[in-house]
């Protein structure tokens, strides 16, 4: 818990309604008089006219109607008939994320990017340069709002779990602390579902045992939990309920090593259709990052974590290096079909490995004159999507009857015609 003589100090920065906020930044930067989507019931998702896809981000007003991230758009519309849905503009969202990273790196070199819109900062060795932790966090929050145009919540604690829990307190645009001595007053009264890594399946099992608050879980006999939840998950979730987390902040996905994205799902997924929807959005993230950095991958890995905290992964080597979203998605769906036993999932991830500079493809140019043309075409598509939205150009392969999307989704007639980016 300490670095030398210093007590650990962790900040967790979480962008408020990230994709929606970044979409507003884009629209307002191009038209100052544009409607701010954050002021109406709205969501970033798929093709609004087709009513497909999932909610990637929602506004505070949409949240009041019960709209949740990760749910199908059709379901969100039933909750909120006047919901305004806009397509994602992922290339621009990457730029916003990177600008935030650049700003945060001014405060510490010790950081861990948890997702495109979340990052942990280990301020242990640098906080003395800035002063009071809460005042420093408030300065960061104000800078992001004034310099980058969007808001964040910042949680402050001595470990990653509590910092993340703190950042989920009152939103938006707030800083909160949750140090170990504050756990009984601030965290234990919360509903058990509010604890990080408690999904719907685990919630039902714990409520059947009479556990309804995080405090009740913290006080529960560990052996009883093991008997009903499984040993590894029971130990982890009991530690979390008591505010214990010794996971260090560490740099992930080093440059030129691997490109990956994962999402902790807002609800457990146990059907192939929705699992493939999530894979598609993750592959869109990874593919866009590969193209933005001008690199190719030769390996694809799908990572799963179920509600019992059991991890498993499966990977494959590609015949040729790629940065194509459709290739990544096709391979990911194939891997999912090979090793997933339909146990409810809490987390899904896609990782591209064996990274090489895309100049590697130059070797093949004389053998395949169409390669360069294809790469230029994909770059043009990225530019158009960045300007007009992810659904402005759709992959023909995803529209065909025999596309991988139709196969992976049990040939559901119109599922996933758009390329959504999940968070």
VODREN-688261 format. One record per residue (C-alpha): x, y, z; residue in three letters. Coordinates in steps of 0.5 Angstrom, whole numbers, plus 500, padded with zeros to 3 digits. Example, Ala and Ser with C-alpha at 12.3 -4.5 7.8 and 13.67 -1.06 7.14 Angstrom:
! VODREN-688261
<r c1="525" c2="491" c3="516" kekol="ALA"/>
<r c1="527" c2="498" c3="514" kekol="SER"/>
This chain:
! VODREN-688261
<r c1="500" c2="500" c3="500" kekol="UNK"/>
<r c1="506" c2="505" c3="500" kekol="UNK"/>
<r c1="511" c2="507" c3="496" kekol="UNK"/>
<r c1="517" c2="507" c3="500" kekol="UNK"/>
<r c1="515" c2="512" c3="505" kekol="UNK"/>
<r c1="509" c2="515" c3="501" kekol="UNK"/>
<r c1="502" c2="512" c3="502" kekol="UNK"/>
<r c1="499" c2="511" c3="495" kekol="UNK"/>
<r c1="495" c2="516" c3="492" kekol="UNK"/>
<r c1="491" c2="514" c3="486" kekol="UNK"/>
<r c1="486" c2="518" c3="481" kekol="UNK"/>
<r c1="481" c2="515" c3="477" kekol="UNK"/>
<r c1="479" c2="520" c3="471" kekol="UNK"/>
<r c1="472" c2="518" c3="468" kekol="UNK"/>
<r c1="470" c2="522" c3="462" kekol="UNK"/>
<r c1="462" c2="523" c3="463" kekol="UNK"/>
<r c1="458" c2="520" c3="458" kekol="UNK"/>
<r c1="464" c2="520" c3="454" kekol="UNK"/>
<r c1="462" c2="519" c3="446" kekol="UNK"/>
<r c1="456" c2="523" c3="447" kekol="UNK"/>
<r c1="461" c2="529" c3="450" kekol="UNK"/>
<r c1="466" c2="528" c3="445" kekol="UNK"/>
<r c1="460" c2="528" c3="439" kekol="UNK"/>
<r c1="458" c2="535" c3="442" kekol="UNK"/>
<r c1="465" c2="537" c3="442" kekol="UNK"/>
<r c1="466" c2="535" c3="435" kekol="UNK"/>
<r c1="459" c2="538" c3="433" kekol="UNK"/>
<r c1="460" c2="545" c3="437" kekol="UNK"/>
<r c1="467" c2="546" c3="434" kekol="UNK"/>
<r c1="464" c2="546" c3="427" kekol="UNK"/>
<r c1="458" c2="550" c3="429" kekol="UNK"/>
<r c1="458" c2="554" c3="435" kekol="UNK"/>
<r c1="450" c2="554" c3="435" kekol="UNK"/>
<r c1="449" c2="547" c3="434" kekol="UNK"/>
<r c1="444" c2="543" c3="439" kekol="UNK"/>
<r c1="448" c2="541" c3="445" kekol="UNK"/>
<r c1="446" c2="533" c3="446" kekol="UNK"/>
<r c1="448" c2="533" c3="453" kekol="UNK"/>
<r c1="442" c2="538" c3="454" kekol="UNK"/>
<r c1="436" c2="533" c3="451" kekol="UNK"/>
<r c1="435" c2="526" c3="452" kekol="UNK"/>
<r c1="440" c2="523" c3="447" kekol="UNK"/>
<r c1="444" c2="517" c3="446" kekol="UNK"/>
<r c1="450" c2="515" c3="441" kekol="UNK"/>
<r c1="449" c2="509" c3="438" kekol="UNK"/>
<r c1="447" c2="506" c3="431" kekol="UNK"/>
<r c1="443" c2="508" c3="425" kekol="UNK"/>
<r c1="437" c2="511" c3="428" kekol="UNK"/>
<r c1="433" c2="510" c3="422" kekol="UNK"/>
<r c1="434" c2="502" c3="422" kekol="UNK"/>
<r c1="433" c2="502" c3="430" kekol="UNK"/>
<r c1="439" c2="497" c3="431" kekol="UNK"/>
<r c1="445" c2="497" c3="435" kekol="UNK"/>
<r c1="446" c2="499" c3="442" kekol="UNK"/>
<r c1="447" c2="505" c3="446" kekol="UNK"/>
<r c1="454" c2="507" c3="447" kekol="UNK"/>
<r c1="453" c2="513" c3="451" kekol="UNK"/>
<r c1="447" c2="517" c3="454" kekol="UNK"/>
<r c1="445" c2="524" c3="456" kekol="UNK"/>
<r c1="443" c2="525" c3="463" kekol="UNK"/>
<r c1="436" c2="526" c3="461" kekol="UNK"/>
<r c1="436" c2="520" c3="458" kekol="UNK"/>
<r c1="439" c2="516" c3="464" kekol="UNK"/>
<r c1="433" c2="519" c3="468" kekol="UNK"/>
<r c1="428" c2="515" c3="463" kekol="UNK"/>
<r c1="432" c2="509" c3="465" kekol="UNK"/>
<r c1="436" c2="508" c3="459" kekol="UNK"/>
<r c1="443" c2="505" c3="460" kekol="UNK"/>
<r c1="449" c2="504" c3="456" kekol="UNK"/>
<r c1="450" c2="497" c3="453" kekol="UNK"/>
<r c1="442" c2="496" c3="452" kekol="UNK"/>
<r c1="439" c2="495" c3="445" kekol="UNK"/>
<r c1="437" c2="502" c3="442" kekol="UNK"/>
<r c1="430" c2="499" c3="440" kekol="UNK"/>
<r c1="429" c2="498" c3="448" kekol="UNK"/>
<r c1="432" c2="505" c3="450" kekol="UNK"/>
<r c1="427" c2="508" c3="445" kekol="UNK"/>
<r c1="421" c2="504" c3="448" kekol="UNK"/>
<r c1="423" c2="507" c3="455" kekol="UNK"/>
<r c1="424" c2="514" c3="452" kekol="UNK"/>
<r c1="420" c2="515" c3="445" kekol="UNK"/>
<r c1="423" c2="522" c3="444" kekol="UNK"/>
<r c1="430" c2="519" c3="445" kekol="UNK"/>
<r c1="435" c2="523" c3="439" kekol="UNK"/>
<r c1="440" c2="518" c3="437" kekol="UNK"/>
<r c1="446" c2="520" c3="433" kekol="UNK"/>
<r c1="452" c2="515" c3="430" kekol="UNK"/>
<r c1="459" c2="515" c3="433" kekol="UNK"/>
<r c1="465" c2="518" c3="430" kekol="UNK"/>
<r c1="470" c2="514" c3="433" kekol="UNK"/>
<r c1="476" c2="517" c3="429" kekol="UNK"/>
<r c1="475" c2="523" c3="433" kekol="UNK"/>
<r c1="473" c2="520" c3="439" kekol="UNK"/>
<r c1="480" c2="517" c3="439" kekol="UNK"/>
<r c1="483" c2="524" c3="438" kekol="UNK"/>
<r c1="479" c2="527" c3="444" kekol="UNK"/>
<r c1="482" c2="521" c3="448" kekol="UNK"/>
<r c1="489" c2="522" c3="446" kekol="UNK"/>
<r c1="489" c2="530" c3="448" kekol="UNK"/>
<r c1="486" c2="528" c3="455" kekol="UNK"/>
<r c1="492" c2="523" c3="456" kekol="UNK"/>
<r c1="497" c2="528" c3="453" kekol="UNK"/>
<r c1="494" c2="533" c3="459" kekol="UNK"/>
<r c1="494" c2="528" c3="464" kekol="UNK"/>
<r c1="501" c2="526" c3="463" kekol="UNK"/>
<r c1="503" c2="533" c3="465" kekol="UNK"/>
<r c1="502" c2="530" c3="472" kekol="UNK"/>
<r c1="505" c2="524" c3="473" kekol="UNK"/>
<r c1="509" c2="519" c3="468" kekol="UNK"/>
<r c1="505" c2="513" c3="472" kekol="UNK"/>
<r c1="499" c2="512" c3="469" kekol="UNK"/>
<r c1="494" c2="506" c3="466" kekol="UNK"/>
<r c1="489" c2="507" c3="461" kekol="UNK"/>
<r c1="483" c2="503" c3="463" kekol="UNK"/>
<r c1="479" c2="504" c3="457" kekol="UNK"/>
<r c1="478" c2="509" c3="452" kekol="UNK"/>
<r c1="475" c2="514" c3="457" kekol="UNK"/>
<r c1="478" c2="512" c3="463" kekol="UNK"/>
<r c1="485" c2="512" c3="466" kekol="UNK"/>
<r c1="488" c2="511" c3="473" kekol="UNK"/>
<r c1="494" c2="516" c3="475" kekol="UNK"/>
<r c1="499" c2="514" c3="480" kekol="UNK"/>
<r c1="500" c2="521" c3="484" kekol="UNK"/>
<r c1="504" c2="518" c3="489" kekol="UNK"/>
<r c1="511" c2="520" c3="487" kekol="UNK"/>
<r c1="509" c2="527" c3="484" kekol="UNK"/>
<r c1="503" c2="530" c3="488" kekol="UNK"/>
<r c1="508" c2="534" c3="492" kekol="UNK"/>
<r c1="509" c2="538" c3="486" kekol="UNK"/>
<r c1="502" c2="540" c3="486" kekol="UNK"/>
<r c1="499" c2="540" c3="493" kekol="UNK"/>
<r c1="493" c2="538" c3="496" kekol="UNK"/>
<r c1="490" c2="532" c3="492" kekol="UNK"/>
<r c1="483" c2="534" c3="492" kekol="UNK"/>
<r c1="485" c2="541" c3="489" kekol="UNK"/>
<r c1="490" c2="538" c3="484" kekol="UNK"/>
<r c1="484" c2="533" c3="482" kekol="UNK"/>
<r c1="480" c2="540" c3="481" kekol="UNK"/>
<r c1="485" c2="543" c3="477" kekol="UNK"/>
<r c1="485" c2="537" c3="472" kekol="UNK"/>
<r c1="478" c2="537" c3="472" kekol="UNK"/>
<r c1="477" c2="544" c3="470" kekol="UNK"/>
<r c1="483" c2="544" c3="465" kekol="UNK"/>
<r c1="480" c2="538" c3="461" kekol="UNK"/>
<r c1="473" c2="542" c3="461" kekol="UNK"/>
<r c1="476" c2="549" c3="459" kekol="UNK"/>
<r c1="482" c2="546" c3="454" kekol="UNK"/>
<r c1="478" c2="540" c3="451" kekol="UNK"/>
<r c1="471" c2="542" c3="452" kekol="UNK"/>
<r c1="468" c2="536" c3="456" kekol="UNK"/>
<r c1="467" c2="534" c3="463" kekol="UNK"/>
<r c1="470" c2="528" c3="467" kekol="UNK"/>
<r c1="469" c2="525" c3="474" kekol="UNK"/>
<r c1="475" c2="524" c3="478" kekol="UNK"/>
<r c1="476" c2="519" c3="484" kekol="UNK"/>
<r c1="481" c2="520" c3="489" kekol="UNK"/>
<r c1="484" c2="514" c3="494" kekol="UNK"/>
<r c1="490" c2="510" c3="496" kekol="UNK"/>
<r c1="488" c2="504" c3="491" kekol="UNK"/>
<r c1="485" c2="503" c3="484" kekol="UNK"/>
<r c1="478" c2="500" c3="486" kekol="UNK"/>
<r c1="476" c2="505" c3="491" kekol="UNK"/>
<r c1="479" c2="511" c3="486" kekol="UNK"/>
<r c1="474" c2="508" c3="481" kekol="UNK"/>
<r c1="468" c2="507" c3="486" kekol="UNK"/>
<r c1="469" c2="514" c3="488" kekol="UNK"/>
<r c1="469" c2="517" c3="481" kekol="UNK"/>
<r c1="462" c2="514" c3="480" kekol="UNK"/>
<r c1="459" c2="518" c3="486" kekol="UNK"/>
<r c1="455" c2="524" c3="484" kekol="UNK"/>
<r c1="456" c2="526" c3="477" kekol="UNK"/>
<r c1="457" c2="530" c3="472" kekol="UNK"/>
<r c1="464" c2="534" c3="473" kekol="UNK"/>
<r c1="465" c2="532" c3="480" kekol="UNK"/>
<r c1="471" c2="530" c3="484" kekol="UNK"/>
<r c1="470" c2="525" c3="490" kekol="UNK"/>
<r c1="475" c2="522" c3="495" kekol="UNK"/>
<r c1="474" c2="515" c3="498" kekol="UNK"/>
<r c1="480" c2="513" c3="502" kekol="UNK"/>
<r c1="479" c2="507" c3="507" kekol="UNK"/>
<r c1="477" c2="510" c3="513" kekol="UNK"/>
<r c1="471" c2="513" c3="509" kekol="UNK"/>
<r c1="469" c2="506" c3="506" kekol="UNK"/>
<r c1="464" c2="505" c3="512" kekol="UNK"/>
<r c1="460" c2="512" c3="511" kekol="UNK"/>
<r c1="461" c2="512" c3="503" kekol="UNK"/>
<r c1="461" c2="505" c3="500" kekol="UNK"/>
<r c1="458" c2="500" c3="505" kekol="UNK"/>
<r c1="451" c2="503" c3="505" kekol="UNK"/>
<r c1="450" c2="503" c3="497" kekol="UNK"/>
<r c1="446" c2="497" c3="494" kekol="UNK"/>
<r c1="451" c2="491" c3="492" kekol="UNK"/>
<r c1="450" c2="492" c3="485" kekol="UNK"/>
<r c1="454" c2="499" c3="485" kekol="UNK"/>
<r c1="460" c2="495" c3="487" kekol="UNK"/>
<r c1="465" c2="494" c3="482" kekol="UNK"/>
<r c1="465" c2="487" c3="478" kekol="UNK"/>
<r c1="458" c2="485" c3="481" kekol="UNK"/>
<r c1="454" c2="483" c3="475" kekol="UNK"/>
<r c1="446" c2="481" c3="475" kekol="UNK"/>
<r c1="447" c2="474" c3="476" kekol="UNK"/>
<r c1="452" c2="475" c3="482" kekol="UNK"/>
<r c1="447" c2="480" c3="485" kekol="UNK"/>
<r c1="441" c2="475" c3="485" kekol="UNK"/>
<r c1="445" c2="470" c3="488" kekol="UNK"/>
<r c1="448" c2="475" c3="494" kekol="UNK"/>
<r c1="441" c2="477" c3="495" kekol="UNK"/>
<r c1="438" c2="470" c3="495" kekol="UNK"/>
<r c1="443" c2="470" c3="501" kekol="UNK"/>
<r c1="440" c2="476" c3="504" kekol="UNK"/>
<r c1="446" c2="481" c3="502" kekol="UNK"/>
<r c1="443" c2="487" c3="499" kekol="UNK"/>
<r c1="448" c2="492" c3="501" kekol="UNK"/>
<r c1="456" c2="493" c3="500" kekol="UNK"/>
<r c1="457" c2="493" c3="508" kekol="UNK"/>
<r c1="453" c2="487" c3="508" kekol="UNK"/>
<r c1="457" c2="483" c3="503" kekol="UNK"/>
<r c1="463" c2="486" c3="507" kekol="UNK"/>
<r c1="461" c2="483" c3="514" kekol="UNK"/>
<r c1="459" c2="476" c3="510" kekol="UNK"/>
<r c1="462" c2="470" c3="512" kekol="UNK"/>
<r c1="467" c2="468" c3="507" kekol="UNK"/>
<r c1="466" c2="461" c3="507" kekol="UNK"/>
<r c1="459" c2="462" c3="506" kekol="UNK"/>
<r c1="461" c2="466" c3="500" kekol="UNK"/>
<r c1="465" c2="461" c3="497" kekol="UNK"/>
<r c1="460" c2="456" c3="497" kekol="UNK"/>
<r c1="455" c2="460" c3="493" kekol="UNK"/>
<r c1="460" c2="464" c3="489" kekol="UNK"/>
<r c1="466" c2="460" c3="487" kekol="UNK"/>
<r c1="472" c2="461" c3="491" kekol="UNK"/>
<r c1="476" c2="466" c3="487" kekol="UNK"/>
<r c1="470" c2="470" c3="485" kekol="UNK"/>
<r c1="468" c2="470" c3="493" kekol="UNK"/>
<r c1="475" c2="472" c3="495" kekol="UNK"/>
<r c1="476" c2="478" c3="490" kekol="UNK"/>
<r c1="469" c2="481" c3="491" kekol="UNK"/>
<r c1="469" c2="480" c3="499" kekol="UNK"/>
<r c1="476" c2="484" c3="499" kekol="UNK"/>
<r c1="473" c2="489" c3="494" kekol="UNK"/>
<r c1="467" c2="490" c3="499" kekol="UNK"/>
<r c1="472" c2="491" c3="504" kekol="UNK"/>
<r c1="476" c2="496" c3="500" kekol="UNK"/>
<r c1="482" c2="492" c3="499" kekol="UNK"/>
<r c1="485" c2="492" c3="492" kekol="UNK"/>
<r c1="493" c2="491" c3="491" kekol="UNK"/>
<r c1="493" c2="492" c3="484" kekol="UNK"/>
<r c1="498" c2="496" c3="482" kekol="UNK"/>
<r c1="498" c2="502" c3="476" kekol="UNK"/>
<r c1="502" c2="499" c3="470" kekol="UNK"/>
<r c1="502" c2="501" c3="463" kekol="UNK"/>
<r c1="498" c2="497" c3="459" kekol="UNK"/>
<r c1="499" c2="495" c3="451" kekol="UNK"/>
<r c1="506" c2="498" c3="450" kekol="UNK"/>
<r c1="507" c2="501" c3="444" kekol="UNK"/>
<r c1="509" c2="496" c3="438" kekol="UNK"/>
<r c1="507" c2="491" c3="443" kekol="UNK"/>
<r c1="499" c2="490" c3="442" kekol="UNK"/>
<r c1="493" c2="494" c3="441" kekol="UNK"/>
<r c1="487" c2="492" c3="445" kekol="UNK"/>
<r c1="480" c2="494" c3="448" kekol="UNK"/>
<r c1="475" c2="491" c3="453" kekol="UNK"/>
<r c1="469" c2="493" c3="456" kekol="UNK"/>
<r c1="466" c2="491" c3="463" kekol="UNK"/>
<r c1="459" c2="490" c3="461" kekol="UNK"/>
<r c1="453" c2="494" c3="464" kekol="UNK"/>
<r c1="449" c2="487" c3="464" kekol="UNK"/>
<r c1="451" c2="480" c3="463" kekol="UNK"/>
<r c1="451" c2="477" c3="456" kekol="UNK"/>
<r c1="449" c2="470" c3="455" kekol="UNK"/>
<r c1="447" c2="470" c3="448" kekol="UNK"/>
<r c1="451" c2="470" c3="442" kekol="UNK"/>
<r c1="447" c2="475" c3="438" kekol="UNK"/>
<r c1="449" c2="481" c3="443" kekol="UNK"/>
<r c1="456" c2="478" c3="444" kekol="UNK"/>
<r c1="458" c2="479" c3="437" kekol="UNK"/>
<r c1="455" c2="486" c3="437" kekol="UNK"/>
<r c1="460" c2="487" c3="443" kekol="UNK"/>
<r c1="465" c2="484" c3="439" kekol="UNK"/>
<r c1="464" c2="488" c3="433" kekol="UNK"/>
<r c1="464" c2="495" c3="437" kekol="UNK"/>
<r c1="471" c2="493" c3="440" kekol="UNK"/>
<r c1="474" c2="491" c3="433" kekol="UNK"/>
<r c1="472" c2="498" c3="431" kekol="UNK"/>
<r c1="476" c2="501" c3="436" kekol="UNK"/>
<r c1="482" c2="496" c3="435" kekol="UNK"/>
<r c1="482" c2="497" c3="427" kekol="UNK"/>
<r c1="481" c2="505" c3="428" kekol="UNK"/>
<r c1="487" c2="505" c3="433" kekol="UNK"/>
<r c1="491" c2="500" c3="428" kekol="UNK"/>
<r c1="490" c2="505" c3="422" kekol="UNK"/>
<r c1="491" c2="511" c3="426" kekol="UNK"/>
<r c1="498" c2="509" c3="428" kekol="UNK"/>
<r c1="500" c2="506" c3="421" kekol="UNK"/>
<r c1="501" c2="499" c3="424" kekol="UNK"/>
<r c1="499" c2="492" c3="422" kekol="UNK"/>
<r c1="497" c2="486" c3="427" kekol="UNK"/>
<r c1="498" c2="478" c3="425" kekol="UNK"/>
<r c1="495" c2="476" c3="431" kekol="UNK"/>
<r c1="488" c2="476" c3="434" kekol="UNK"/>
<r c1="486" c2="474" c3="441" kekol="UNK"/>
<r c1="479" c2="474" c3="444" kekol="UNK"/>
<r c1="478" c2="475" c3="452" kekol="UNK"/>
<r c1="472" c2="473" c3="456" kekol="UNK"/>
<r c1="471" c2="474" c3="464" kekol="UNK"/>
<r c1="465" c2="471" c3="466" kekol="UNK"/>
<r c1="460" c2="473" c3="472" kekol="UNK"/>
<r c1="464" c2="468" c3="477" kekol="UNK"/>
<r c1="471" c2="472" c3="475" kekol="UNK"/>
<r c1="473" c2="466" c3="471" kekol="UNK"/>
<r c1="478" c2="468" c3="465" kekol="UNK"/>
<r c1="479" c2="465" c3="459" kekol="UNK"/>
<r c1="482" c2="467" c3="452" kekol="UNK"/>
<r c1="483" c2="464" c3="445" kekol="UNK"/>
<r c1="487" c2="467" c3="439" kekol="UNK"/>
<r c1="489" c2="465" c3="432" kekol="UNK"/>
<r c1="495" c2="467" c3="428" kekol="UNK"/>
<r c1="493" c2="471" c3="421" kekol="UNK"/>
<r c1="495" c2="469" c3="414" kekol="UNK"/>
<r c1="497" c2="476" c3="413" kekol="UNK"/>
<r c1="498" c2="482" c3="417" kekol="UNK"/>
<r c1="492" c2="487" c3="417" kekol="UNK"/>
<r c1="489" c2="493" c3="420" kekol="UNK"/>
<r c1="482" c2="491" c3="417" kekol="UNK"/>
<r c1="476" c2="492" c3="422" kekol="UNK"/>
<r c1="472" c2="487" c3="418" kekol="UNK"/>
<r c1="478" c2="482" c3="418" kekol="UNK"/>
<r c1="479" c2="483" c3="426" kekol="UNK"/>
<r c1="471" c2="482" c3="427" kekol="UNK"/>
<r c1="471" c2="475" c3="423" kekol="UNK"/>
<r c1="476" c2="472" c3="426" kekol="UNK"/>
<r c1="474" c2="474" c3="433" kekol="UNK"/>
<r c1="467" c2="471" c3="432" kekol="UNK"/>
<r c1="470" c2="465" c3="429" kekol="UNK"/>
<r c1="474" c2="465" c3="436" kekol="UNK"/>
<r c1="468" c2="466" c3="440" kekol="UNK"/>
<r c1="464" c2="460" c3="437" kekol="UNK"/>
<r c1="470" c2="456" c3="438" kekol="UNK"/>
<r c1="471" c2="457" c3="446" kekol="UNK"/>
<r c1="465" c2="460" c3="449" kekol="UNK"/>
<r c1="460" c2="455" c3="453" kekol="UNK"/>
<r c1="455" c2="461" c3="453" kekol="UNK"/>
<r c1="456" c2="462" c3="461" kekol="UNK"/>
<r c1="454" c2="469" c3="462" kekol="UNK"/>
<r c1="459" c2="474" c3="461" kekol="UNK"/>
<r c1="461" c2="480" c3="465" kekol="UNK"/>
<r c1="467" c2="483" c3="461" kekol="UNK"/>
<r c1="469" c2="482" c3="453" kekol="UNK"/>
<r c1="476" c2="484" c3="450" kekol="UNK"/>
<r c1="479" c2="484" c3="443" kekol="UNK"/>
<r c1="487" c2="484" c3="443" kekol="UNK"/>
<r c1="491" c2="485" c3="436" kekol="UNK"/>
<r c1="498" c2="482" c3="437" kekol="UNK"/>
<r c1="505" c2="481" c3="433" kekol="UNK"/>
<r c1="505" c2="489" c3="431" kekol="UNK"/>
<r c1="509" c2="491" c3="425" kekol="UNK"/>
<r c1="509" c2="498" c3="422" kekol="UNK"/>
<r c1="505" c2="498" c3="416" kekol="UNK"/>
<r c1="511" c2="499" c3="411" kekol="UNK"/>
<r c1="511" c2="491" c3="412" kekol="UNK"/>
<r c1="506" c2="491" c3="406" kekol="UNK"/>
<r c1="510" c2="495" c3="401" kekol="UNK"/>
<r c1="514" c2="488" c3="400" kekol="UNK"/>
<r c1="508" c2="485" c3="397" kekol="UNK"/>
<r c1="506" c2="491" c3="393" kekol="UNK"/>
<r c1="509" c2="489" c3="387" kekol="UNK"/>
<r c1="506" c2="482" c3="387" kekol="UNK"/>
<r c1="499" c2="485" c3="389" kekol="UNK"/>
<r c1="498" c2="492" c3="386" kekol="UNK"/>
<r c1="491" c2="492" c3="389" kekol="UNK"/>
<r c1="494" c2="492" c3="396" kekol="UNK"/>
<r c1="496" c2="500" c3="396" kekol="UNK"/>
<r c1="489" c2="502" c3="392" kekol="UNK"/>
<r c1="486" c2="498" c3="398" kekol="UNK"/>
<r c1="490" c2="501" c3="403" kekol="UNK"/>
<r c1="488" c2="508" c3="400" kekol="UNK"/>
<r c1="481" c2="507" c3="400" kekol="UNK"/>
<r c1="481" c2="505" c3="407" kekol="UNK"/>
<r c1="484" c2="511" c3="409" kekol="UNK"/>
<r c1="479" c2="515" c3="405" kekol="UNK"/>
<r c1="473" c2="511" c3="409" kekol="UNK"/>
<r c1="476" c2="513" c3="415" kekol="UNK"/>
<r c1="477" c2="520" c3="414" kekol="UNK"/>
<r c1="470" c2="521" c3="411" kekol="UNK"/>
<r c1="467" c2="517" c3="417" kekol="UNK"/>
<r c1="471" c2="522" c3="422" kekol="UNK"/>
<r c1="468" c2="528" c3="419" kekol="UNK"/>
<r c1="461" c2="525" c3="418" kekol="UNK"/>
<r c1="460" c2="519" c3="423" kekol="UNK"/>
<r c1="461" c2="512" c3="423" kekol="UNK"/>
<r c1="455" c2="510" c3="419" kekol="UNK"/>
<r c1="456" c2="515" c3="413" kekol="UNK"/>
<r c1="460" c2="509" c3="410" kekol="UNK"/>
<r c1="458" c2="502" c3="411" kekol="UNK"/>
<r c1="462" c2="495" c3="409" kekol="UNK"/>
<r c1="458" c2="492" c3="404" kekol="UNK"/>
<r c1="460" c2="485" c3="407" kekol="UNK"/>
<r c1="456" c2="487" c3="413" kekol="UNK"/>
<r c1="450" c2="488" c3="409" kekol="UNK"/>
<r c1="450" c2="482" c3="405" kekol="UNK"/>
<r c1="446" c2="476" c3="407" kekol="UNK"/>
<r c1="452" c2="471" c3="408" kekol="UNK"/>
<r c1="456" c2="476" c3="412" kekol="UNK"/>
<r c1="459" c2="474" c3="418" kekol="UNK"/>
<r c1="455" c2="478" c3="422" kekol="UNK"/>
<r c1="449" c2="474" c3="420" kekol="UNK"/>
<r c1="452" c2="468" c3="421" kekol="UNK"/>
<r c1="455" c2="470" c3="428" kekol="UNK"/>
<r c1="448" c2="473" c3="430" kekol="UNK"/>
<r c1="444" c2="466" c3="428" kekol="UNK"/>
<r c1="442" c2="470" c3="421" kekol="UNK"/>
<r c1="438" c2="475" c3="425" kekol="UNK"/>
<r c1="435" c2="479" c3="419" kekol="UNK"/>
<r c1="437" c2="486" c3="420" kekol="UNK"/>
<r c1="442" c2="485" c3="426" kekol="UNK"/>
<r c1="448" c2="489" c3="426" kekol="UNK"/>
<r c1="448" c2="493" c3="420" kekol="UNK"/>
<r c1="452" c2="499" c3="422" kekol="UNK"/>
<r c1="459" c2="498" c3="425" kekol="UNK"/>
<r c1="458" c2="501" c3="433" kekol="UNK"/>
<r c1="464" c2="503" c3="437" kekol="UNK"/>
<r c1="462" c2="500" c3="444" kekol="UNK"/>
<r c1="466" c2="503" c3="450" kekol="UNK"/>
